[in-house]
């Protein structure tokens, strides 16, 4: 085991796969000479050279299209967006080409491509740089969407994403790149499409994913002191979603709260809520509750951010309301 940061495991996962398979390459803005905007490709240019670690102009639509075309011709590209806010420029290539070519060609072409980079809120960056688009991409058949919450999961899931023969949206967080964790030195992979129980509990199920998992785990430990046992489910893969793990937990605890770093309308919470009420309605002892960001663009002012983003008080209040605690 060795201690590594989130950014280091991203670089290590890509490097290990590139050593294993010469058809894999990394392309994006500042990934090569600058070692990545967040240093998540540090040292890769020196090892693999400019033909496999490729700096691009500021043209997400262009280099995403190159990636899709090369995937149709035997390569396995990793396309890095400096932030997924910039992926909107490449939506035509991602949605109309990467996600659909295998289906429209009758399986003649696989599109083994990974689109990766940071997502969500990362501080006072303004409304256009603080958005979570996982529900947008997850709504499109043909794409897989993965959001790890810690370095260990990130490495295992990224290696699986690179080996997958389908396009994978791999979302990270700028606020997690410095997080550290003990990582096995031997190779390991984690399956795409399988949730992970980060903490077992008996009173209520809390479904979440991504960097907000850290807040969820801290709150669950605090609530243990009040004899409130929270089970935390990290869905990890937004699509395919592991419905069975969620249903199993709800049937055990009989209560469900969903926490996510996105807008409430058409959210992942909406899909989870539908499936639970459809397949586990009789097990519910209380209405499903959810906590999201407020239904507005991200504010810049720090005092507004405190109210806009899910916080400890909101999450504890939602959990206790679902347990019918009185205040």
GUROSE-146056 format. One record per residue: residue in one letter; x, y, z of N, C-alpha, C in turn. Coordinates in steps of 0.02 Angstrom, whole numbers. Atoms other than C-alpha are relative to their C-alpha. Layout:
N
 dokol    nxx    nyy    nzz   caxx   cayy   cazz    cxx    cyy    czz
     a      X      Y      Z      X      Y      Z      X      Y      Z
...
This chain:
327
 dokol    nxx    nyy    nzz   caxx   cayy   cazz    cxx    cyy    czz
     x     42    -60      0      0      0      0     44     63      0
     x    -35    -63     -1     56    177    -32    -51     57      0
     x     46    -57     -3    -23    346      4      6     40    -64
     x      1    -37     63    -75    438   -153    -57     50      1
     x     54    -49      8   -177    591   -198    -46    -22    -56
     x     49     14     53   -330    586   -309     32     12    -69
     x    -30    -15     65   -233    671   -450     53    -51    -20
     x    -52     49     15    -92    545   -434    -31    -66    -23
     x     29     63     22   -208    394   -449    -31      5    -69
     x     26    -10     68   -289    469   -604     57    -10    -50
     x    -58      7     44   -118    484   -685     25    -72     -1
     x    -24     69     -3    -67    311   -625    -46    -47    -37
     x     47     43     35   -225    229   -689      8      6    -76
     x     -9     -9     72   -203    306   -861     66    -28    -24
     x    -66     24     20    -18    265   -866      3    -76     -2
     x      0     73     -1    -43     84   -816    -36    -29    -61
     x     38     25     57   -173     61   -952     37     15    -66
     x    -37    -16     61    -65    149  -1082     61    -45     -9
     x    -54     48      6     80     34  -1041    -26    -68    -24
     x     30     65     18    -36   -115  -1063    -24     -2    -72
     x     33     -1     65   -115    -59  -1226     24     61    -38
     x    -29    -55     38    -27     47  -1357    -52     40    -40
     x     51    -36     37   -192     99  -1437    -32     56     43
     x     28    -51    -45   -234    209  -1285     43     63     -4
     x    -36    -64     -4   -189    393  -1289    -42     50     38
     x     33    -54    -37   -231    550  -1191      3     64    -40
     x      2    -62     38   -286    711  -1274    -43     52     36
     x     39    -53    -31   -345    879  -1207     42     62      9
     x    -34    -64    -10   -299   1056  -1160     48     -5     59
     x    -53     -3    -51   -134   1068  -1064     15    -67     33
     x    -13     65    -32   -124    881  -1031     73    -21     -6
     x    -68     24     15     54    865  -1099     53     44     34
     x    -56    -39    -24    182   1003  -1073    -12     31     69
     x     16    -30    -65     91   1078   -923    -16    -53     53
     x     15     57    -44     61    904   -846    -73     -2     23
     x     71     -2    -18   -127    937   -842    -17     63     37
     x     21    -61    -34   -225   1087   -783      0     -9     76
     x      1     16    -72   -239   1001   -613     55    -50     17
     x    -57     45     -9    -78    900   -632    -22    -73      5
     x     25     69     -1   -180    742   -661     30    -42    -56
     x    -37     39     50    -66    689   -805     75     12      7
     x    -70    -17    -14    100    732   -723     46    -57    -20
     x    -50     49     20    247    641   -802    -18    -42    -59
     x     21     45     54    146    559   -939     31     18    -67
     x    -33    -20     62    220    662  -1082     70    -28     -3
     x    -69     24     -1    395    614  -1029      2    -75    -14
     x     -1     72      9    350    429  -1027    -26    -22    -69
     x     34     26     60    236    413  -1179     11     42    -62
     x    -15    -42     58    288    557  -1292    -61     36    -28
     x     52    -44     25    188    685  -1391    -51    -33    -46
     x     49     34     42    101    557  -1503    -54    -34     41
     x     50     34    -42     10    480  -1354    -25     44     57
     x     24    -50    -48     -7    630  -1237     -1     65    -38
     x      7    -50     52    -73    767  -1348    -34     63     26
     x     29    -65    -15    -99    951  -1311    -43     23    -58
     x     46    -23     52   -245   1028  -1406    -12     75      5
     x     26    -68     -6   -308   1201  -1449    -63      1     44
     x     61     -6    -39   -456   1268  -1351    -58    -12    -48
     x     51     19     50   -580   1173  -1461    -28    -67     19
     x     28     63    -26   -680   1042  -1366    -37    -39    -54
     x     37     34     53   -791   1004  -1515     49    -35    -48
     x    -48     28     47   -639    976  -1626     36    -61     27
     x    -40     57    -23   -533    864  -1516    -44    -58     24
     x     46     55    -16   -686    765  -1456    -18    -38    -63
     x     14     32     64   -728    731  -1638     58    -43    -24
     x    -59     40     18   -550    673  -1670      1    -64     42
     x      1     59    -44   -567    557  -1520    -51    -51    -23
     x     52     47     23   -729    481  -1584     22    -34    -64
     x    -23     29     63   -658    457  -1758     56    -51     10
     x    -55     47    -12   -501    375  -1692    -24    -63     35
     x     29     59    -33   -605    260  -1581    -32    -47    -51
     x     30     40     53   -695    202  -1738     54    -36    -41
     x    -54     29     40   -525    159  -1812     52    -36     42
     x    -43     45    -38   -451     53  -1673     36     29     60
     x    -32    -30    -58   -389    178  -1544    -48     -1     60
     x     39     -4    -62   -448    194  -1364     17     66     35
     x    -19    -66    -25   -439    381  -1328    -28     16     69
     x     24    -32    -61   -452    469  -1161      0     75    -15
     x      7    -70     15   -518    644  -1189    -12     38     65
     x      7    -39    -62   -492    766  -1046    -30     68    -15
     x     27    -68      0   -602    918  -1023     29     35     61
     x    -26    -37    -57   -524   1052   -915    -53      8     55
     x     58      4    -44   -697   1058   -837    -58    -24    -43
     x     57     25     39   -858    972   -889    -47     56    -21
     x     37    -57     26   -933   1145   -907     19     13    -73
     x    -22    -10     69   -830   1153  -1067    -22    -56    -46
     x     23     55     42   -898    986  -1127    -63     18    -39
     x     60    -21     37  -1055   1078  -1182     16     17    -72
     x    -21    -15     68   -956   1135  -1334      4    -64    -42
     x    -10     64     35   -930    951  -1378    -62    -45      3
     x     59     42    -10  -1108    891  -1343    -21    -36    -64
     x     20     33     63  -1142    854  -1527     40    -63    -12
     x    -42     59      9   -994    735  -1536    -16    -54     51
     x     13     49    -53  -1034    653  -1369    -68    -33     -8
     x     69     26      2  -1222    634  -1389    -18    -29    -67
     x     23     22     66  -1247    618  -1577     47    -49    -34
     x    -47     47     31  -1091    519  -1619     23    -54     48
     x    -27     51    -46  -1005    433  -1472    -54    -46     27
     x     52     40    -32  -1167    376  -1391    -41    -42    -49
     x     48     31     47  -1255    320  -1551     30    -42    -55
     x    -29     33     59  -1131    252  -1678     -4    -76      5
     x      5     73     -6  -1128     75  -1608    -70    -24    -17
     x     70     18     13  -1318     68  -1613    -17     10    -74
     x     19    -17     68  -1336    152  -1783     38    -42    -52
     x    -38     42     46  -1202     41  -1861    -16    -74      8
     x     16     70    -12  -1283   -118  -1799     56    -39     32
     x    -54     33    -35  -1134   -155  -1690     64     -7    -40
     x    -61      6     41  -1005   -137  -1830     58     40     31
     x    -51    -40    -32   -913     -2  -1732    -12      4     75
     x     -1    -18    -70   -874      4  -1548     31     69      7
     x    -31    -66    -14   -831    174  -1474     31     -2     70
     x    -33      4    -66   -708    138  -1332     36     64     17
     x    -28    -66    -14   -681    316  -1274    -21     22     71
     x     14    -28    -66   -671    399  -1103      4     76     -4
     x     -1    -73     -8   -719    581  -1078      6     13     75
     x    -10     -9    -71   -649    635   -910     22     72     16
     x    -19    -66    -23   -620    791   -807    -42     19     61
     x     35    -20    -61   -685    889   -657    -72     25    -14
     x     70    -19      5   -869    922   -627    -23     35     64
     x     32    -26    -60   -981   1015   -506     31     64     27
     x    -21    -61    -34   -951   1157   -385     71     -7     28
     x    -69      4    -24   -770   1197   -343     22     65     33
     x    -17    -63    -32   -778   1362   -250    -30     59    -37
     x     27    -61     30   -807   1539   -307     23      8    -72
     x    -19      0     70   -793   1506   -493    -55     28    -45
     x     54    -29     39   -959   1581   -549    -47    -53    -28
     x     55     44     20  -1117   1508   -623     17    -45    -59
     x    -14     40     59  -1042   1446   -786     56    -51     10
     x    -54     47    -15   -901   1348   -702    -16    -43     62
     x     19     34    -63   -999   1267   -560    -60    -46    -10
     x     59     38     18  -1120   1148   -644     12    -76      1
     x     -3     73     -1  -1157    962   -627    -46    -26    -55
     x     38     23     58  -1211    878   -788    -10    -75     -3
     x      6     73      3  -1218    695   -737    -69    -22    -22
     x     67     21     20  -1407    687   -758    -12     12    -74
     x      5    -12     72  -1392    763   -932     28    -59    -39
     x    -32     54     37  -1270    631   -992    -32    -68     15
     x     30     64    -18  -1353    489   -897    -67    -10    -35
     x     64      7     34  -1516    525   -989      7    -24    -72
     x    -12     19     69  -1435    476  -1154     20    -73     -5
     x    -20     70      9  -1436    290  -1200     65     -4    -40
     x    -63      9     34  -1265    231  -1254     60     26     38
     x    -54    -26    -41  -1164    324  -1124     -1    -32     69
     x     -7     18    -70  -1099    262   -957     26     61     37
     x    -19    -60    -38  -1076    392   -820     25    -23     69
     x    -33     22    -62   -957    366   -673     25     61     39
     x    -24    -54    -43   -922    481   -525     27    -30     65
     x    -30     28    -62   -799    415   -393      1     52     55
     x      0    -46    -57   -792    489   -218     66      0     37
     x    -65      2    -34   -614    445   -165     54    -28    -46
     x    -54     23     44   -443    401   -238     -1    -75    -16
     x      1     73     13   -460    212   -216    -52    -17    -53
     x     53     15     49   -624    205   -309     17     29    -68
     x    -15    -33     64   -562    328   -441     47    -43    -42
     x    -48     40     39   -416    217   -491    -33    -62    -29
     x     30     62     24   -514     56   -502    -54     11    -52
     x     53    -14     47   -660    134   -593     27     29    -65
     x    -28    -28     61   -552    232   -716     32    -54    -43
     x    -29     55     39   -457     76   -767    -54    -41    -34
     x     56     36     31   -622    -12   -797    -31     41    -56
     x     28    -43     52   -686    137   -896     42     -1    -63
     x    -45      0     59   -533    137  -1009     -5    -66    -38
     x      6     65     33   -556    -49  -1044    -69    -13    -29
     x     68     10     23   -741    -31  -1079     -5     16    -75
     x      7    -11     72   -793    -42  -1262    -55     50    -17
     x     51    -50     10   -925     92  -1239     25     68     24
     x    -20    -66    -25   -909    281  -1214    -19      9     73
     x     10    -10    -72   -889    324  -1030     13     74     17
     x    -10    -66    -28   -913    494   -950     27     -9     71
     x    -33     11    -64   -792    496   -802     10     68     33
     x      1    -66    -31   -822    643   -685     37      0     66
     x    -40     -8    -61   -701    699   -550    -21     65     35
     x     14    -64    -33   -695    854   -439     66     36     14
     x    -59    -40    -15   -569    994   -426     15      0     75
     x     -9     -2    -72   -596    990   -238     22    -68     29
     x    -24     65    -24   -544    807   -227     71    -16    -22
     x    -65     19     28   -379    811   -323     55     -5     53
     x    -50      3    -53   -281    839   -163    -15    -51     54
     x     17     51    -51   -372    704    -62     48    -59     -4
     x    -47     55     -2   -257    563     -6    -32    -63     28
     x     27     65    -22   -287    378     26     54    -52    -11
     x    -45     55     10   -190    217     43    -24    -42    -59
     x     18     34     62   -188    131   -127     42    -64     -7
     x    -39     61     10   -137    -51   -161     50      8    -57
     x    -50     -3     53     21    -69   -262    -15    -50    -55
     x     18     47     52    -48   -220   -353    -60     26    -39
     x     54    -24     44   -171   -195   -496    -68    -21     28
     x     69     17    -17   -357   -190   -459    -46     40    -45
     x     52    -34     37   -514   -143   -553    -64     -3     40
     x     66     -1    -32   -687    -96   -489    -53     -3    -55
     x     50      8     53   -844   -144   -587    -42     63    -10
     x     47    -54     16   -946    -11   -675    -71    -28      6
     x     69     22     -7  -1129    -25   -627    -15    -32     67
     x     10     30    -66  -1108    -82   -447      9     53     54
     x     -5    -47    -56  -1145     28   -296     43    -29     56
     x    -42     22    -57  -1040     20   -138    -31     27     64
     x     25    -22    -65  -1104     26     40     58     28     39
     x    -56    -33    -35   -988    153    120     -8     -5     76
     x     13      8    -71  -1070    134    291    -66    -38      9
     x     62     37    -13  -1196      6    351    -40     33     55
     x     44    -29    -50  -1346     63    452    -67    -35     -1
     x     64     35     -8  -1520     11    506    -60     45     -1
     x     57    -44     -9  -1628    166    525    -23     36    -63
     x     17    -39     60  -1620    258    359     54     -9    -52
     x    -48      6     55  -1537    242    188     14     69    -29
     x    -21    -63     31  -1439    390    118     37    -18    -64
     x    -30     13     65  -1401    377    -68     36     63    -24
     x    -38    -58     24  -1264    492   -135     57    -23    -43
     x    -57     17     43  -1108    500   -244     44     62     -6
     x    -45    -55     12   -956    606   -284     28     30     64
     x    -38    -31    -55   -864    728   -171    -43     14     61
     x     44    -14    -57  -1017    763    -62     -5    -60     47
     x     -3     60    -42   -992    586      5     38     15     65
     x    -39    -16    -60   -863    658    127    -44     33     53
     x     45    -33    -46   -996    768    206    -50    -51     27
     x     48     51    -21  -1119    622    211     29    -45     54
     x    -31     45    -49   -997    510    304     12     34     67
     x    -11    -38    -62   -954    645    430    -65      8     39
     x     65     -9    -32  -1138    677    466    -24    -67     29
     x     22     65    -24  -1175    491    482     35    -19     65
     x    -37     15    -62  -1039    473    614    -27     42     58
     x     29    -43    -53  -1112    620    711    -68    -27     22
     x     67     25    -17  -1287    546    703      3    -66     37
     x     -9     61    -39  -1221    381    770     -1     15     75
     x     -3    -20    -71  -1192    475    934    -70     14     27
     x     70    -11    -20  -1380    513    935    -42    -63    -10
     x     33     65     12  -1421    329    904    -43      1    -63
     x     31      2     66  -1473    365    725     49    -34    -47
     x    -44     41     40  -1399    231    614    -15     10    -75
     x     10    -18     71  -1377    293    434     41    -48    -44
     x    -35     40     49  -1335    174    293     15     43    -61
     x    -20    -43     55  -1237    263    156     17    -42    -61
     x    -10     36     63  -1245    199    -22     33     46    -50
     x    -35    -38     53  -1118    266   -146    -17    -34    -66
     x     21     34     62  -1197    231   -314     57     -3    -51
     x    -61      1     41  -1030    271   -401    -14      7    -75
     x     17     -1     71  -1103    235   -573    -71     28     -7
     x     65    -30     10  -1245    351   -621    -39    -39    -54
     x     30     44     50  -1277    246   -776     53    -49    -23
     x     60     33    -26  -1294     99   -769     -5      8     76
     x     13    -10    -71  -1373    127   -598    -16    -67     33
     x     10     63    -37  -1369    -13   -470    -64      6     42
     x     64     -5    -34  -1554    -13   -426     -6    -51     56
     x     10     54    -48  -1544   -178   -333     30     17     68
     x    -32    -17    -64  -1423   -114   -200    -41     52     37
     x     42    -51    -32  -1533     37   -168    -63    -31     28
     x     62     32    -23  -1692    -68   -156     13    -45     60
     x    -16     44    -56  -1608   -193    -41      8     40     64
     x    -10    -42    -58  -1556    -54     77    -66     29     26
     x     64    -30    -20  -1727     30     77    -45    -52     32
     x     41     52    -30  -1812   -135    114     24    -18     70
     x    -27     12    -67  -1699   -149    266    -15     58     47
     x      7    -58    -45  -1712     29    334    -70     31     -2
     x     68    -26     10  -1885     77    266     -3     76     -8
     x     -1    -73     10  -1831    258    240     57     18    -47
     x    -49    -18     50  -1735    348    104      8     76     -6
     x    -18    -69     16  -1646    515     84     52     -2    -56
     x    -47     -2     57  -1554    559    -77     35     68      1
     x    -41    -60     -3  -1412    685    -76     41      5    -63
     x    -41     -9     60  -1336    756   -234     16     73    -12
     x    -26    -66     14  -1240    905   -297    -25     23    -68
     x     28    -20     65  -1358    953   -438    -67     34     12
     x     65    -32     -5  -1518   1045   -475    -55    -51     14
     x     51     49    -19  -1678    964   -411    -41    -26    -58
     x     44     21     54  -1776    958   -574     36    -50    -46
     x    -29     52     43  -1742    800   -679     67    -24     27
     x    -63     20    -33  -1608    748   -555      6    -76      4
     x     -8     71    -14  -1536    578   -513    -48    -21     55
     x     48     14    -53  -1644    588   -357    -69    -15    -28
     x     66     13     31  -1797    593   -470     -5    -72    -24
     x      0     68     25  -1749    429   -552      0    -51     57
     x     -3     46    -57  -1704    344   -388    -67     -2     36
     x     65     -3    -34  -1866    402   -308    -53    -38    -38
     x     50     36     40  -1969    334   -452      7    -75      8
     x    -11     72     -4  -1890    162   -445    -18    -26     69
     x     14     24    -68  -1904    149   -256    -76     -1     13
     x     72      1    -11  -2088    200   -253    -34    -52    -43
     x     29     50     45  -2121     81   -399     11    -71     27
     x    -17     69    -17  -2033    -72   -328      6    -13     75
     x     -7     12    -72  -2023    -44   -140    -48     45     39
     x     47    -46    -32  -2173     65    -99    -25    -26     67
     x     28     29    -61  -2242    -53     32     50     -5     57
     x    -52      2    -52  -2076    -50    125     12     69     30
     x    -15    -67    -23  -2074    139    147    -44     18     59
     x     36    -24    -59  -2122    206    318     -5     76      2
     x      2    -73      3  -2103    388    265     12     20    -73
     x    -15    -24     68  -2099    490    104     75      7    -11
     x    -70     -9     19  -1933    495     13     17     74      3
     x    -24    -69     -5  -1833    652     47     62      8    -42
     x    -60    -13     39  -1697    734    -56     30     67     18
     x    -35    -63     -9  -1566    869    -36     42     12    -62
     x    -38    -19     59  -1494    957   -189     25     72      9
     x    -13    -72      1  -1421   1126   -231    -65     36    -13
     x     60    -38     14  -1549   1264   -245    -11      5    -76
     x     18      0     71  -1640   1280   -412     16     67    -32
     x    -25    -62     29  -1536   1428   -469     70    -12    -27
     x    -71      4     16  -1370   1456   -556     42     11     63
     x    -44     -6    -58  -1222   1450   -438     16     74     14
     x    -20    -68    -16  -1194   1614   -346     76      5      7
     x    -72    -11    -12  -1022   1692   -329     13     20     72
     x    -10    -25    -68  -1044   1775   -159      2    -58     50
     x     -9     56    -47   -984   1662    -18    -59     -8     47
     x     57      6    -45  -1132   1703     94    -59    -33    -34
     x     54     32     37  -1253   1648    -43     16    -74    -13
     x    -21     69     12  -1153   1490    -79    -19    -45     60
     x     15     39    -60  -1180   1433    101    -73    -24      0
     x     71     19      2  -1368   1429     71    -16    -40    -62
     x     13     32     64  -1361   1370   -110     22    -74     -1
     x    -29     67      2  -1253   1215    -82    -26    -41     60
     x     21     41    -57  -1311   1068     26     49      6     58
     x    -44     -7    -57  -1244   1093    201    -21    -48     56
     x     10     47    -55  -1234    996    362    -69      7     31
     x     65    -11    -33  -1389   1076    438    -58    -26    -42
     x     53     23     44  -1497   1040    286     -4    -76     -3
     x     -1     73      6  -1443    860    275    -26    -33     64
     x     24     28    -64  -1469    823    460    -75     12      8
     x     71    -16     -6  -1639    909    454    -41    -48    -44
     x     36     45     45  -1693    803    304     -1    -71     27
     x     -3     67    -28  -1636    642    388    -48     -6     59
     x     44      3    -59  -1727    682    550    -73      8    -18
     x     69     -6     23  -1884    737    459    -26    -66    -28
     x     20     64     29  -1887    571    366    -10    -53     54
     x      9     45    -58  -1872    483    534    -56     24     47
     x     55    -29    -39  -2017    590    600     24     25     69
     x    -23    -31    -61  -1908    670    732    -33     68      6
     x     28    -66    -11  -1987    824    810     55     48     21
     x    -52    -50    -13  -1888    985    828    -25     49     53
